Amino acid sequence: MNISSLGIFFGVLLAALPVFIIIRFRLNLTRRFLMSLVRMVVATGLLAALMTLATWAQSITLSIAISIIIGLFTALTTTVKARLKPGRDYLPIAAGSLAGVIIVAFYFIFLVLGTRDPFAINVFLPVTGLLAGSITGANTKAMIAYNDSLVHHGQLYNYLLGNGCTQRQALDYFARRSLRAAIVEVSKRMSRLAIIEAPVAFFVALMGNMSILTAAALQALLLVATASASVVAVFITLTIKRKRSKQTALTIEA
């Protein structure tokens, strides 16, 4: 299935309807809507350019580099949305996001899709891109839960340390809250599918002439993969953050 230039033109015209409604009813949202539209076009264009470059080069190294860039951008988005300090929190989140996406992506490509070449351009980058983009919401919720718990329950942390708990044991309580937040978020997303949110992968797969059963399985398995990638990413991020906290504490004591 291909979209002609004329089809793209008519598609762009669809944006005139919300703009008309905004102006007609004086909603004062014209600038906001148009800026969002521009950002979407720029992001989509950049992604298309990266995919075109990867397809043209047919380079495994370039494909891995692009997937890492996507993962790093996902980590930056998580850091900004969670209102964390980039200098302190970005590296653990980036490490967790990259690890979660790459581990689950290879598992999904090898064992679920059964692809012999995991670095095939039409498989590797789409899978890593889907996973990286889909874990942002859950990871953001998890990081907010972890940091808010430390801020608002600092007395509990000190109480646990004062009663014989190691620093790791004291932080485990907050880590559980963070992991719980991630799992609750991905669970909500799975339960909202086809009721509140449209199953995008399912419909796109149908438009690509995939069978209904295969498209449904792909949609469901992608959601499961997203849940796994998010949990792995949060777990690794928290592990790094706890180790860094322990090292900081030892430095202060010394």
C-alpha positions as CSV (number, residue, x, y, z in Angstrom):
1,M,0.0,0.0,0.0
2,N,1.4,3.4,-1.0
3,I,0.2,6.9,-0.4
4,S,0.4,9.3,-3.3
5,S,1.4,12.9,-3.2
6,L,-2.2,13.9,-3.7
7,G,-3.2,11.6,-0.8
8,I,-0.7,13.3,1.4
9,F,-2.1,16.7,0.4
10,F,-5.6,15.7,1.3
11,G,-4.4,14.2,4.5
12,V,-2.7,17.5,5.5
13,L,-6.0,19.3,4.7
14,L,-7.6,17.3,7.6
15,A,-5.6,19.6,10.0
16,A,-7.7,22.5,8.8
17,L,-10.8,21.2,10.6
18,P,-9.5,21.5,14.2
19,V,-7.9,24.8,13.3
20,F,-11.3,26.1,12.0
21,I,-13.0,24.9,15.2
22,I,-10.3,26.6,17.3
23,I,-10.7,29.9,15.5
24,R,-14.5,29.7,15.2
25,F,-15.1,29.2,18.9
26,R,-12.1,31.4,20.0
27,L,-10.4,28.6,22.0
28,N,-7.1,30.4,22.0
29,L,-5.3,27.2,21.1
30,T,-4.2,27.9,17.6
31,R,-0.5,28.4,18.4
32,R,-0.4,25.4,20.7
33,F,-2.0,23.1,18.1
34,L,0.1,24.3,15.2
35,M,3.3,24.0,17.3
36,S,2.4,20.4,18.2
37,L,1.7,19.7,14.5
38,V,5.1,21.1,13.6
39,R,6.9,19.1,16.2
40,M,5.1,15.9,15.0
41,V,6.1,16.6,11.4
42,V,9.8,17.3,12.4
43,A,10.0,14.2,14.6
44,T,8.4,12.0,11.9
45,G,10.7,13.5,9.3
46,L,13.8,12.9,11.4
47,L,12.7,9.3,12.0
48,A,12.1,8.7,8.3
49,A,15.5,10.2,7.5
50,L,17.2,7.9,9.9
51,M,15.4,4.9,8.6
52,T,16.2,5.9,5.0
53,L,19.8,6.3,5.9
54,A,19.9,2.9,7.6
55,T,18.2,1.2,4.6
56,W,20.6,2.9,2.2
57,A,23.7,2.0,4.1
58,Q,22.6,-1.6,5.0
59,S,25.1,-1.3,8.0
60,I,24.6,-3.2,11.2
61,T,26.8,-0.7,13.0
62,L,24.6,2.2,11.8
63,S,21.4,0.3,12.8
64,I,22.7,-0.3,16.3
65,A,23.8,3.4,16.6
66,I,20.3,4.6,15.5
67,S,18.6,2.3,18.1
68,I,21.0,3.6,20.8
69,I,20.1,7.2,19.8
70,I,16.4,6.4,20.1
71,G,17.0,4.8,23.5
72,L,18.9,7.8,24.7
73,F,16.2,10.1,23.6
74,T,13.6,8.0,25.4
75,A,15.7,8.2,28.6
76,L,15.9,12.0,28.2
77,T,12.1,12.2,27.7
78,T,11.6,10.1,30.8
79,T,14.0,12.3,32.8
80,V,12.3,15.5,31.7
81,K,8.7,14.3,32.2
82,A,9.6,13.0,35.7
83,R,11.2,16.3,36.5
84,L,14.4,14.7,37.6
85,K,17.9,16.2,37.6
86,P,19.7,15.2,34.4
87,G,23.1,15.4,35.9
88,R,22.2,12.9,38.6
89,D,19.4,10.7,37.1
90,Y,19.9,10.7,33.4
91,L,22.7,8.1,33.2
92,P,20.9,5.4,35.3
93,I,17.7,5.9,33.4
94,A,19.6,5.7,30.0
95,A,21.4,2.6,31.1
96,G,18.1,1.0,32.2
97,S,16.2,2.0,29.1
98,L,18.9,0.8,26.7
99,A,19.2,-2.5,28.5
100,G,15.5,-3.1,28.7
101,V,14.9,-2.3,25.1
102,I,17.8,-4.2,23.7
103,I,17.3,-7.4,25.8
104,V,13.6,-7.6,25.0
105,A,14.1,-6.6,21.4
106,F,16.5,-9.5,20.7
107,Y,14.3,-11.9,22.6
108,F,11.3,-10.7,20.6
109,I,13.0,-10.8,17.2
110,F,14.7,-14.2,17.7
111,L,12.0,-16.2,19.6
112,V,8.7,-14.5,18.9
113,L,9.1,-13.3,15.3
114,G,11.6,-16.1,14.4
115,T,13.8,-13.9,12.4
116,R,17.2,-15.3,11.6
117,D,18.9,-12.0,11.0
118,P,18.2,-9.8,14.1
119,F,19.7,-6.8,12.5
120,A,17.4,-6.8,9.4
121,I,16.5,-3.1,8.8
122,N,12.8,-3.8,8.5
123,V,12.7,-5.7,11.8
124,F,15.4,-4.5,14.2
125,L,14.8,-0.7,14.1
126,P,11.0,-0.9,14.1
127,V,11.0,-3.3,17.1
128,T,13.5,-1.2,19.1
129,G,11.7,2.0,18.2
130,L,8.3,0.6,19.3
131,L,9.7,-0.7,22.6
132,A,11.6,2.5,23.3
133,G,8.7,4.8,22.6
134,S,6.2,2.6,24.5
135,I,8.1,2.3,27.8
136,T,8.3,6.1,28.4
137,G,5.0,6.4,30.2
138,A,5.6,3.5,32.6
139,N,9.2,4.5,33.3
140,T,8.2,8.1,34.0
141,K,5.5,6.9,36.5
142,A,8.1,4.6,38.1
143,M,10.7,7.3,38.5
144,I,8.2,9.8,39.9
145,A,7.0,7.2,42.5
146,Y,10.6,6.4,43.5
147,N,11.7,9.9,44.0
148,D,8.5,11.1,45.6
149,S,8.7,8.3,48.1
150,L,12.3,9.3,49.0
151,V,11.2,12.9,49.4
152,H,8.0,12.4,51.3
153,H,9.0,9.3,53.3
154,G,12.5,10.3,54.3
155,Q,11.7,9.7,58.0
156,L,10.8,6.1,57.2
157,Y,14.1,5.6,55.4
158,N,16.0,7.0,58.4
159,Y,13.9,4.9,60.7
160,L,14.7,1.7,58.8
161,L,18.4,2.5,58.9
162,G,18.2,3.3,62.6
163,N,16.6,-0.1,63.4
164,G,19.3,-2.2,61.9
165,C,18.4,-2.3,58.2
166,T,21.1,-2.0,55.6
167,Q,20.8,0.8,53.1
168,R,19.8,-1.7,50.4
169,Q,17.1,-3.1,52.6
170,A,15.8,0.4,53.4
171,L,15.8,1.3,49.7
172,D,14.0,-1.9,48.8
173,Y,10.7,-0.4,50.1
174,F,10.9,2.5,47.7
175,A,12.1,0.3,44.8
176,R,9.0,-1.9,45.3
177,R,6.8,1.2,45.0
178,S,8.6,2.2,41.8
179,L,8.2,-1.2,40.2
180,R,4.6,-1.4,41.3
181,A,4.0,2.0,39.6
182,A,5.5,0.7,36.3
183,I,3.5,-2.5,36.3
184,V,0.3,-0.7,37.2
185,E,0.9,1.7,34.2
186,V,1.5,-1.0,31.7
187,S,-1.4,-3.0,33.0
188,K,-3.7,0.0,32.5
189,R,-2.4,0.3,29.0
190,M,-3.1,-3.3,28.2
191,S,-6.6,-3.2,29.7
192,R,-7.5,0.0,27.8
193,L,-6.7,-1.5,24.4
194,A,-9.6,-1.6,22.0
195,I,-11.8,0.0,24.7
196,I,-10.3,3.5,25.2
197,E,-7.2,3.3,23.0
198,A,-7.1,1.9,19.5
199,P,-4.9,-1.1,18.8
200,V,-2.7,0.8,16.3
201,A,-0.3,-2.1,15.5
202,F,-3.3,-4.4,14.8
203,F,-4.9,-2.0,12.3
204,V,-1.6,-1.1,10.6
205,A,-0.7,-4.8,10.2
206,L,-4.1,-5.4,8.6
207,M,-3.4,-2.5,6.2
208,G,-0.2,-4.2,5.4
209,N,-2.1,-7.3,4.3
210,M,-1.3,-9.3,7.3
211,S,-3.8,-12.0,8.4
212,I,-6.3,-11.0,11.1
213,L,-5.0,-13.7,13.5
214,T,-1.3,-12.8,13.0
215,A,-2.1,-9.1,13.4
216,A,-4.0,-9.7,16.6
217,A,-1.2,-11.9,18.0
218,L,1.4,-9.2,17.0
219,Q,-0.6,-6.5,18.8
220,A,-0.9,-8.6,22.0
221,L,2.7,-9.8,22.0
222,L,4.0,-6.2,21.4
223,L,2.1,-5.1,24.5
224,V,3.6,-7.9,26.6
225,A,7.1,-7.1,25.2
226,T,6.5,-3.5,26.2
227,A,5.6,-4.5,29.8
228,S,8.7,-6.7,30.0
229,A,11.0,-4.0,28.6
230,S,9.6,-1.4,31.0
231,V,10.0,-3.6,34.1
232,V,13.6,-4.6,33.0
233,A,14.5,-0.9,32.4
234,V,13.1,0.2,35.8
235,F,14.8,-2.6,37.6
236,I,18.2,-1.9,36.1
237,T,17.8,1.9,36.7
238,L,16.9,1.3,40.4
239,T,19.8,-1.1,40.8
240,I,22.2,1.5,39.5
241,K,20.7,4.3,41.6
242,R,20.9,2.2,44.7
243,K,24.5,1.3,44.1
244,R,25.4,5.0,43.5
245,S,23.5,5.9,46.7
246,K,25.5,3.3,48.6
247,Q,28.8,4.6,47.2
248,T,27.8,8.2,48.1
249,A,27.0,7.2,51.6
250,L,30.3,5.3,52.0
251,T,32.2,8.4,50.7
252,I,30.4,10.7,53.2
253,E,31.2,8.3,56.1
254,A,34.8,8.2,55.1
